[in-house]
Amino acid sequence: MTTAAPSREAISRGTVAGVLATSWPLILGGCALAIPTFLVLAGGNWAHEEGAHGPLVLATAAWLLWLQWPEIRKHGVPGNPWLVSAMMAGALVFYIAGQAFDLITLSAAGLYGVGVAMFYSKFGGRALARNWFIFLYLLFAVPPPRMWIDRLTFPLKQFVSTAATMLLQPLGVPVAHEGVVIYVAQYQLLVEDACSGLNSIFGLLAISLFYIYLMRGSSWRYSLLLGLLSVPIAILANIIRIVILILLTYFAGDEVAQGFLHMAAGIFAFATALVLIFAVDSLLSRLFFPVRRAGT
């Protein structure tokens, strides 16, 4: 008489059920911290272009953890309780300060720290080091401070405004700019924060790193290189976006350019950036990951 071996899915479900049974107070406390923060993010940062990638980052990071779950459970050992206490205390200071002063960046950073401390307490430093990419990737779900965004956005808006007008002037389009205001024929366009390229940089970088991890593994050198290249690619894509909006305004009028086609231009620019990232990756992968010939 033989017995069938349990499937991997059954083992995974069993281990998850075991963790839930033994760690429910910790998980319940984490949820009590996470729900208020997620509600604020859903009504603010995630509802705008600058943070639209946040839910996607959380969902895909959870999926990556699920894929690694059997290895995490197999090799994980509890972390040092003193270090867990220190990590948790530091994270809670950030979280409480964020809640007290209505600073979502601090709240999200504190929640992130609590999650890292919980993972370390259950599975230890080696499991944390083996899965470094997932926790680095999760940082993209933490909204950057608004002060940083404002300081970086303005020079980028000036740059993309200058670049767009310089591209169109030789083509005979009556366009000029003064700071972040673009004049085309009788129309006046203001380059807003979404058109600076900074928002696209965060989203594009997150998606690029996720793509690299799936296709090339967790090579930090390759991730760093393609991540750096995603910055000029995002800026180039937003220059294309502004050029499209200027042409739409000039030929179809301001009402058309600021309607549905305004959003469509943003989607087109982001899709263009992704295509460029994939093309650059295809070229670079031949240098970093050469195909081995048979017999070598």
HELIX and SHEET records of a PDB file:
HELIX    1   1 ARG A    8  GLY A   43  1                                  36    
HELIX    2   2 ASN A   45  ALA A   47  5                                   3    
HELIX    3   3 GLU A   49  GLY A   51  5                                   3    
HELIX    4   4 GLY A   54  HIS A   75  1                                  22    
HELIX    5   5 PRO A   81  ALA A  100  1                                  20    
HELIX    6   6 ILE A  104  ARG A  130  1                                  27    
HELIX    7   7 TRP A  132  LEU A  138  1                                   7    
HELIX    8   8 LEU A  139  ALA A  141  5                                   3    
HELIX    9   9 ARG A  146  LEU A  168  1                                  23    
HELIX   10  10 GLN A  169  LEU A  171  5                                   3    
HELIX   11  11 ASP A  193  CYS A  195  5                                   3    
HELIX   12  12 LEU A  198  ARG A  216  1                                  19    
HELIX   13  13 TRP A  220  ALA A  252  1                                  33    
HELIX   14  14 ASP A  254  ALA A  257  1                                   4    
HELIX   15  15 PHE A  260  PHE A  288  1                                  29    
SHEET    1   A 3 VAL A 175  GLU A 178  0                                        
SHEET    2   A 3 VAL A 181  VAL A 184 -1                                        
SHEET    3   A 3 TYR A 187  LEU A 190 -1                                        
END                                                                             
